[in-house]
Amino acid sequence: MTTLRHITLALTISLAAISTTYAQTKLIDEVVASVGDDAILASDIEYQYGQALIEGADFNGDIKCHIFEQLLIQKLMLNQAALDSVEVKDSEVMQQVDTRLNYFTQQVGGQDKLEEYFKKPLQQIRRDQTETVRTQLITQRMQQKITQDVKVTPADIRNFYNSISKDSIPLVPAQYELQQILVYPEIEQKEIDRIKTRLRDFQKQVSEGRDFATLAVLYSEDPGSAARGGDLGWYSKTGFVPEFSAVAFNLKEKGKVSKIVETEFGFHIIQLIDRKGDKVNCRHILLKPKVSTESRKKGIAFMDTVLHYIDQNKLTFEQAAANFSMDKDSRSNGGMMANPEDGTFKFQLSQIPAEIAKAIQNLQEGQISKPFTMIDERKGKETIRIVRLVKRHQPHKANINDDYDLLKTLVENQKRKQILDDWIRQKQKETYVVITPQWQGCDFQYKGWNQ
């Protein structure tokens, strides 16, 4: 069955697929279709085909024809995105490019081998990947824009549930509802002093002529920007946390290095690259203070005390979360953890961080784990937590009472698909599309390409 997933081609590109495709590209590069002013090359299809093989794509029919149609749809999306001024942030693009290049580098065994493999310098490889990622992200944004007004009523959900056969009712895997209390261990003053001394030394080195970007590559602890010399891309004021933004937007002179800035992520120094209107392009060096063994022990002892108060019924878990948890996202909900993928309070086991999954594996409903440490993935900081297993939902066939949100998502996706189908068919009629004869025999899902 065709789904929204078929509309957006997968982002991860296997090096093995690229190797095969690059060899083919030299022999078969030709224009096979034009959509408006944009062309689709035979090499584009081969490139995606190699990727699909590596990913183990399961598709009934001619997969190359399917890929070709997805590229046709992508061109329609990009044409409309240009008209609607749909854009993506440079920082989003760069983050995904970094992820890809890190993966590629690990696969081939280092940067030198990566450059040898592509027969290009790293900067050219980065530029190529940047365009690919930007195109894919813009296509996704355009799809979201087209389907943004989808609304589902309770009646829609009941009608959907009552209309499907019992055999078609989706099976819901085991799910978990969790509460947490999270604290950050105290950072000792001597560690803060050490970090600040190091950053002051970097400031001094830059003032003496050392390249800021080189220092960022060597020493910054921000994995997303260090490889780019600390370059964060273009941002408006709301794109940074307030403390960082206040200092970054106060820099007036290109190349100027800021004072030391403390944020929830650690300590930074910032250099202004450029300014355009209400946006700045900065680079930074981030250093994260380390937690001492003594501070970690104190944090665990504190959480043991909190746990004791809960066990003795001196505090409910909800009261303890409101009073002590440093996680602003969950403390106002009594510590209830929200699933970032769908906004509900239910998690499948695969969606739970490994440390939390291990902590709850032997718990009964209502029981609380012992304190444990784990790294906050977003901030990269060490945390100490206790987690309560609120409820364990056993695998079952979906029903309206227990799985309303899941059924709502299914109905929303169904409506989004219909809206996208209608949009594509309308754009086929409005857009100049020419397909070469050898590809006109494809059994397309949308029959209007050949009209």
PLY file of the C-alpha trace (Angstrom):
ply
format ascii 1.0
element vertex 451
property float x
property float y
property float z
element edge 450
property int vertex1
property int vertex2
end_header
0.00 0.00 0.00
1.33 3.42 -0.96
1.85 5.68 2.05
3.22 9.13 2.80
6.55 7.42 3.34
6.64 6.64 -0.39
6.28 10.34 -1.23
9.46 11.35 0.58
12.54 9.42 -0.46
14.79 8.19 2.34
17.62 10.48 3.37
20.41 8.09 4.30
22.71 7.24 1.40
24.86 4.15 1.54
28.44 4.43 0.39
28.17 1.11 -1.37
25.18 2.38 -3.34
27.03 5.57 -4.24
30.00 3.57 -5.49
27.84 1.59 -7.91
25.86 4.62 -9.00
28.87 6.87 -9.68
30.32 4.27 -12.00
27.00 4.04 -13.88
26.49 7.81 -14.03
29.37 8.33 -16.48
27.70 5.99 -18.97
23.99 6.78 -18.74
23.66 10.47 -17.90
20.84 11.91 -20.00
17.67 13.92 -19.50
14.70 11.57 -19.09
12.06 14.14 -18.05
11.42 17.85 -17.70
9.10 19.27 -15.05
8.62 22.97 -15.64
12.15 24.32 -15.99
13.76 21.41 -14.10
15.28 18.27 -15.59
15.50 14.73 -14.22
18.58 12.76 -15.30
18.91 9.02 -15.75
21.75 9.20 -13.24
19.32 10.62 -10.66
17.22 7.47 -10.95
20.24 5.17 -10.77
21.49 7.06 -7.71
18.19 6.48 -5.86
17.97 2.91 -7.12
21.36 2.03 -5.61
20.21 3.53 -2.33
16.93 1.57 -2.38
18.79 -1.72 -2.91
21.02 -1.11 0.08
18.06 -0.12 2.26
16.24 -3.33 1.32
13.26 -1.52 -0.18
10.19 -3.76 -0.47
8.09 -2.63 -3.41
5.66 -4.52 -5.63
6.30 -3.54 -9.22
9.07 -1.81 -11.14
11.06 -0.02 -8.47
12.90 2.18 -10.98
9.55 3.44 -12.31
8.47 4.09 -8.73
11.65 6.06 -8.03
11.20 7.99 -11.26
7.69 8.99 -10.21
8.92 10.11 -6.79
11.44 12.39 -8.54
8.65 13.80 -10.71
6.63 14.53 -7.58
9.66 16.09 -5.91
10.08 18.50 -8.82
6.41 19.54 -8.51
6.98 20.17 -4.81
10.13 22.21 -5.41
8.45 24.35 -8.06
5.62 25.16 -5.65
8.05 25.70 -2.77
9.82 28.37 -4.82
6.51 30.14 -5.49
5.50 29.93 -1.81
8.96 30.95 -0.51
9.28 27.74 1.49
12.78 27.61 2.94
14.81 25.67 5.47
17.36 26.97 7.94
21.01 26.60 7.04
21.57 25.20 10.52
19.10 22.35 9.86
20.79 21.50 6.59
24.27 21.61 8.10
23.26 19.41 11.01
22.04 16.68 8.66
25.05 17.07 6.39
27.33 16.67 9.41
25.50 13.49 10.39
25.92 12.08 6.90
29.58 13.00 6.56
30.36 11.56 10.00
28.69 8.33 8.94
30.54 8.25 5.63
33.87 8.95 7.35
33.32 6.09 9.81
32.36 3.74 6.99
35.50 4.32 4.91
37.93 4.77 7.79
38.80 8.45 7.93
38.63 11.81 6.15
41.57 11.09 3.82
39.95 7.89 2.60
36.64 9.70 2.18
38.27 12.28 -0.10
40.05 9.52 -1.99
36.79 7.60 -2.35
34.84 10.55 -3.80
37.92 11.88 -5.65
37.03 15.31 -4.24
38.21 17.46 -1.34
36.03 17.39 1.77
34.65 20.89 1.11
33.34 19.83 -2.30
31.80 16.70 -0.81
30.12 18.89 1.79
28.77 21.25 -0.89
27.32 18.33 -2.86
25.64 16.88 0.21
24.33 20.30 1.23
22.32 20.65 -1.97
20.92 17.13 -1.68
19.82 17.60 1.91
18.38 21.07 1.26
16.22 19.69 -1.58
14.88 16.89 0.59
14.09 19.15 3.53
12.30 21.69 1.32
10.22 18.87 -0.18
9.23 17.75 3.30
8.30 21.31 4.31
6.17 21.68 1.19
4.28 18.48 1.99
3.63 19.78 5.50
2.37 23.07 4.10
-0.02 21.36 1.69
-1.51 19.20 4.48
-1.29 21.65 7.39
-5.05 22.25 7.64
-6.02 18.62 8.19
-8.60 18.31 10.96
-10.07 15.16 12.45
-13.23 14.95 14.54
-14.22 12.22 17.03
-16.91 11.19 14.52
-14.22 10.70 11.84
-12.30 8.40 14.17
-15.39 6.36 15.12
-16.40 6.01 11.48
-12.89 4.89 10.53
-12.75 2.32 13.34
-16.21 0.93 12.55
-15.49 0.76 8.82
-12.38 -1.43 8.92
-12.53 -5.20 9.24
-11.34 -6.87 12.43
-8.39 -8.32 10.55
-7.33 -4.80 9.54
-7.36 -3.31 13.04
-3.71 -2.45 13.81
-1.83 -4.34 16.53
-0.44 -2.01 19.17
2.89 -3.17 20.67
3.62 -2.94 24.39
3.65 0.67 25.58
4.82 2.36 28.76
3.76 5.47 30.67
6.56 6.95 32.76
7.23 9.68 35.28
10.67 11.04 36.07
12.49 13.35 38.44
15.70 14.74 36.97
18.47 16.78 38.57
21.81 18.02 37.28
24.76 17.37 39.63
26.31 20.55 40.98
29.37 21.75 39.12
32.21 22.65 41.45
33.58 26.18 41.29
37.11 24.98 40.55
35.79 23.24 37.42
34.00 26.40 36.30
37.21 28.35 36.88
39.15 25.80 34.81
36.71 26.13 31.90
36.76 29.94 32.00
40.56 30.03 32.14
40.71 27.84 29.05
38.23 30.02 27.16
40.16 33.16 28.13
43.26 31.54 26.68
41.36 30.94 23.42
40.30 34.61 23.39
43.93 35.61 23.85
45.10 33.29 21.06
42.58 34.76 18.63
43.60 38.31 19.57
47.18 37.30 18.73
46.19 36.03 15.30
45.17 32.37 15.84
42.24 31.27 13.70
39.02 30.92 15.75
37.67 28.22 13.43
40.76 26.08 13.91
40.41 26.31 17.69
36.75 25.32 17.37
37.62 22.25 15.30
40.25 21.20 17.83
38.54 22.01 21.12
34.81 22.82 20.86
32.55 20.28 22.54
29.56 21.06 20.33
29.43 18.01 18.03
27.04 19.73 15.63
29.31 22.66 14.77
32.88 21.77 15.74
33.66 20.11 12.40
32.55 23.31 10.65
34.90 25.45 12.70
32.10 26.29 15.13
29.92 27.79 12.36
26.27 27.83 13.50
24.74 29.22 10.30
22.24 32.08 10.00
19.85 32.63 12.90
17.38 35.22 14.13
17.27 36.13 17.83
14.72 33.44 18.61
16.97 30.76 17.12
19.31 30.75 20.13
18.71 30.37 23.84
18.26 33.87 25.36
21.67 34.12 27.06
23.51 33.21 23.86
21.31 35.42 21.69
21.81 38.50 23.88
25.59 38.31 23.43
25.68 37.16 19.79
23.45 40.01 18.61
25.51 42.54 20.58
28.60 41.82 18.47
28.97 44.64 15.95
32.32 43.99 14.29
33.05 40.98 12.04
35.65 38.75 13.63
34.96 40.18 17.07
35.06 37.61 19.89
32.57 37.87 22.72
32.94 37.63 26.45
32.35 34.21 28.04
28.66 33.22 27.94
27.03 30.63 30.19
23.95 28.75 28.90
22.21 25.51 29.78
24.65 23.78 27.40
27.87 25.00 29.03
30.24 27.95 28.52
30.83 29.61 25.14
32.83 32.26 23.38
31.28 33.59 20.15
32.74 35.16 17.02
30.64 37.19 14.60
31.04 36.05 10.98
28.44 38.29 9.34
25.13 40.09 9.88
22.18 40.52 7.51
19.09 42.37 8.67
17.70 40.62 11.74
19.97 37.57 11.37
23.55 36.82 12.34
26.00 34.15 11.31
28.27 33.20 14.22
30.75 30.56 15.19
31.38 29.49 18.75
33.51 27.32 20.98
31.60 25.38 23.62
33.20 23.79 26.68
31.13 21.66 29.04
32.11 21.45 32.72
32.75 17.94 33.98
30.95 16.47 36.96
33.25 15.38 39.76
32.87 12.03 41.50
32.01 13.89 44.72
29.25 15.94 43.03
27.83 12.81 41.44
27.71 11.08 44.84
25.96 14.09 46.37
23.39 14.14 43.58
22.64 10.44 44.00
22.36 10.88 47.78
19.89 13.74 47.24
17.77 11.57 44.95
17.89 8.76 47.51
16.44 11.20 50.04
13.68 12.24 47.64
12.92 8.58 46.99
12.76 7.94 50.76
10.24 10.76 51.25
8.06 9.29 48.49
8.29 5.78 49.94
7.32 7.14 53.38
4.32 8.95 51.87
5.70 12.31 52.95
5.55 13.42 49.31
3.76 12.12 46.25
5.84 11.60 43.16
3.99 14.49 41.55
4.82 16.83 44.44
8.46 15.75 44.41
8.67 16.37 40.65
7.15 19.84 41.00
9.52 20.76 43.85
12.80 19.15 42.83
12.89 18.14 39.14
15.06 20.31 36.90
13.32 19.10 33.74
11.04 22.00 32.84
9.17 19.90 30.25
7.90 17.27 32.69
7.88 18.81 36.17
4.67 20.78 35.54
2.95 17.51 34.54
3.86 15.72 37.74
6.94 14.29 36.06
5.02 12.63 33.21
7.34 12.05 30.26
5.91 13.08 26.88
6.82 11.15 23.75
8.46 13.70 21.40
7.36 11.71 18.36
3.60 12.07 18.90
3.12 14.22 22.00
1.38 11.46 23.98
2.49 9.97 27.29
2.93 6.50 25.80
6.27 5.05 24.65
7.11 1.89 22.80
10.19 0.20 24.21
12.26 1.20 21.17
11.43 4.88 21.87
12.77 4.82 25.43
16.45 5.73 26.02
18.49 2.62 26.84
19.36 3.76 30.40
15.70 4.34 31.26
14.62 1.08 29.63
17.17 -0.77 31.77
15.99 1.03 34.93
12.33 0.02 34.46
12.78 -3.50 33.09
12.06 -5.22 36.42
9.59 -2.69 37.82
5.92 -3.36 38.48
3.35 -0.67 37.82
3.68 2.06 40.46
7.24 1.14 41.42
10.16 3.60 41.23
13.69 2.91 40.06
16.83 3.52 42.06
18.72 6.71 41.13
20.82 6.35 37.98
22.94 8.61 35.79
22.55 9.28 32.08
23.46 11.97 29.58
20.81 14.46 28.51
20.92 13.94 24.73
19.82 17.47 23.86
22.20 19.31 26.18
24.95 16.72 26.38
25.00 17.09 30.17
25.08 14.44 32.88
21.83 13.94 34.79
20.66 11.91 37.77
17.14 10.49 37.58
14.56 8.32 39.21
11.79 6.91 37.02
8.37 5.57 37.99
6.57 3.01 35.84
3.04 4.41 35.79
1.46 1.85 33.49
2.49 -0.95 31.17
0.09 -1.51 28.27
0.25 -5.06 26.94
0.23 -5.71 23.16
-3.34 -5.59 21.86
-5.55 -4.74 18.93
-6.28 -1.03 18.83
-9.52 0.19 20.35
-11.06 3.65 20.68
-10.91 3.78 24.48
-7.21 2.96 24.89
-5.75 3.99 21.55
-7.66 7.08 20.52
-4.48 9.01 19.70
-3.15 6.20 17.50
-6.41 5.96 15.58
-6.50 9.75 15.26
-3.01 9.65 13.72
-4.11 6.96 11.25
-7.13 9.01 10.16
-5.01 12.18 9.88
-2.48 10.35 7.72
-5.27 8.99 5.55
-6.62 12.52 5.05
-3.13 13.91 4.40
-2.56 11.28 1.76
-5.83 12.16 0.04
-4.97 15.87 0.09
-1.51 15.15 -1.37
-3.01 12.87 -4.03
-5.47 15.58 -5.06
-2.71 18.23 -5.06
-0.39 16.13 -7.23
-3.16 15.36 -9.75
-4.05 19.04 -10.00
-0.39 20.08 -10.45
0.02 17.47 -13.19
-2.62 19.36 -15.17
-1.06 22.78 -14.52
2.63 21.96 -15.01
4.57 21.43 -18.23
5.84 17.83 -18.00
7.68 15.94 -20.76
8.84 12.33 -20.35
11.10 10.59 -22.86
9.52 7.63 -24.71
11.53 4.92 -22.92
9.98 5.93 -19.59
6.41 6.48 -20.74
5.62 2.79 -20.34
5.86 2.92 -16.55
2.73 1.94 -14.63
2.56 5.19 -12.63
0.37 5.62 -9.58
-0.66 9.05 -10.88
-1.75 8.48 -14.47
-1.58 12.13 -15.54
2.15 12.22 -16.30
1.71 11.04 -19.86
-1.14 13.37 -20.80
0 1
1 2
2 3
3 4
4 5
5 6
6 7
7 8
8 9
9 10
10 11
11 12
12 13
13 14
14 15
15 16
16 17
17 18
18 19
19 20
20 21
21 22
22 23
23 24
24 25
25 26
26 27
27 28
28 29
29 30
30 31
31 32
32 33
33 34
34 35
35 36
36 37
37 38
38 39
39 40
40 41
41 42
42 43
43 44
44 45
45 46
46 47
47 48
48 49
49 50
50 51
51 52
52 53
53 54
54 55
55 56
56 57
57 58
58 59
59 60
60 61
61 62
62 63
63 64
64 65
65 66
66 67
67 68
68 69
69 70
70 71
71 72
72 73
73 74
74 75
75 76
76 77
77 78
78 79
79 80
80 81
81 82
82 83
83 84
84 85
85 86
86 87
87 88
88 89
89 90
90 91
91 92
92 93
93 94
94 95
95 96
96 97
97 98
98 99
99 100
100 101
101 102
102 103
103 104
104 105
105 106
106 107
107 108
108 109
109 110
110 111
111 112
112 113
113 114
114 115
115 116
116 117
117 118
118 119
119 120
120 121
121 122
122 123
123 124
124 125
125 126
126 127
127 128
128 129
129 130
130 131
131 132
132 133
133 134
134 135
135 136
136 137
137 138
138 139
139 140
140 141
141 142
142 143
143 144
144 145
145 146
146 147
147 148
148 149
149 150
150 151
151 152
152 153
153 154
154 155
155 156
156 157
157 158
158 159
159 160
160 161
161 162
162 163
163 164
164 165
165 166
166 167
167 168
168 169
169 170
170 171
171 172
172 173
173 174
174 175
175 176
176 177
177 178
178 179
179 180
180 181
181 182
182 183
183 184
184 185
185 186
186 187
187 188
188 189
189 190
190 191
191 192
192 193
193 194
194 195
195 196
196 197
197 198
198 199
199 200
200 201
201 202
202 203
203 204
204 205
205 206
206 207
207 208
208 209
209 210
210 211
211 212
212 213
213 214
214 215
215 216
216 217
217 218
218 219
219 220
220 221
221 222
222 223
223 224
224 225
225 226
226 227
227 228
228 229
229 230
230 231
231 232
232 233
233 234
234 235
235 236
236 237
237 238
238 239
239 240
240 241
241 242
242 243
243 244
244 245
245 246
246 247
247 248
248 249
249 250
250 251
251 252
252 253
253 254
254 255
255 256
256 257
257 258
258 259
259 260
260 261
261 262
262 263
263 264
264 265
265 266
266 267
267 268
268 269
269 270
270 271
271 272
272 273
273 274
274 275
275 276
276 277
277 278
278 279
279 280
280 281
281 282
282 283
283 284
284 285
285 286
286 287
287 288
288 289
289 290
290 291
291 292
292 293
293 294
294 295
295 296
296 297
297 298
298 299
299 300
300 301
301 302
302 303
303 304
304 305
305 306
306 307
307 308
308 309
309 310
310 311
311 312
312 313
313 314
314 315
315 316
316 317
317 318
318 319
319 320
320 321
321 322
322 323
323 324
324 325
325 326
326 327
327 328
328 329
329 330
330 331
331 332
332 333
333 334
334 335
335 336
336 337
337 338
338 339
339 340
340 341
341 342
342 343
343 344
344 345
345 346
346 347
347 348
348 349
349 350
350 351
351 352
352 353
353 354
354 355
355 356
356 357
357 358
358 359
359 360
360 361
361 362
362 363
363 364
364 365
365 366
366 367
367 368
368 369
369 370
370 371
371 372
372 373
373 374
374 375
375 376
376 377
377 378
378 379
379 380
380 381
381 382
382 383
383 384
384 385
385 386
386 387
387 388
388 389
389 390
390 391
391 392
392 393
393 394
394 395
395 396
396 397
397 398
398 399
399 400
400 401
401 402
402 403
403 404
404 405
405 406
406 407
407 408
408 409
409 410
410 411
411 412
412 413
413 414
414 415
415 416
416 417
417 418
418 419
419 420
420 421
421 422
422 423
423 424
424 425
425 426
426 427
427 428
428 429
429 430
430 431
431 432
432 433
433 434
434 435
435 436
436 437
437 438
438 439
439 440
440 441
441 442
442 443
443 444
444 445
445 446
446 447
447 448
448 449
449 450
